[in-house]
Amino acid sequence: MSLQYSFMNQNWNHSGASGQAGALNPDKQIGTNFYTLYGQHMFNDNWGVEAMLPYWMRSFTTDTSGVPGQINPSPTTRSANISSLSDLRVMGMYTGFSKDKSSGLTFGLKLPTGPVNPAPLIDRDTAPGTGTTDLLLGYYSMGNFSANWGWFSQGTWRHALNHYQGYKPGDSLNTVAGVTWNAIETSTHIIPMIQVNALWRAPDQGGGDALYGNLNSGYTNVFLAPGALIDLSRHWQANTSIYLPLYRYANGDQLVPHWMVNAGITYLF
């Protein structure tokens, strides 16, 4: 079981592969605290289930009279704050490819448990819930290069199975690959690690951006994330990472963060 915290402050307007003037984007700032509770249970050596329940605390500031791609000489800035559960993910796991369970497949659904209209200012693509049921397919794999060096990789593809109130989020693919250095674990209880996180998302369909042809949705992000695992005791482990952008491409004008941070604690049974 694990509780993870992430913070993301989207306050930089981005178009294509470069930053652009903030005045071209009616949205000015999206700051979010993410709290995610993870649980996992193995029924036997090969099959298990895991669930992820997110909770969002989000602040959103926008120019209600602005038009994407145009400078508004008389902006009308408004803000909204929301705190809500987001969409629950439930996934099955198959780990029977090898005796050490170092590789596996995941499959399941993202369920429409989060609100889609939590406040009048919140767009469909910034709401905690999408209103859709999404198919999730993924994998994980891990191993060791040597006694001191390990590696890990995982990925998840998401596809919405339906529209809800005219909105359908674009498909997404999230992949992670990283290495761990185990040489100082015995003396310090710390395992340094570094990973590359790549996220691709297709443009949405419908929603608040439909008026402009969904030109301001869909992106590609690649982050470098140094971090560490910290063994607190036999059953408790902490983790922390900071995500630094290596590459990003945004369709239209979108707000992006300069950096993101993640920290969490896990209980190992």
Secondary structure, DSSP 8 states (H G I E B T S, - for coil): -EEEEEEEEEEEEEEETEE--GGG-SEEEEEEEEEEEEEEEESSSSEEEEEEEEEEEEEEEEETT--TTS--SS--EEEEEEEEE---EEEEEE-TTSTT--EEEEEEEE---S-S-SSTT--GGGSS--SS-EEEEEEEEEEESSSSEEEEEEEEEEEE-S-BTTBB---EEEEEEEEEE-TTHHHHSEEEEEEEEEEEE---BSSGGGGGTTTT--EEEEEEEEEEEEE-SSSEEEEEEEEEEEEEEEEEEEEEEEEEEEEEEEE--
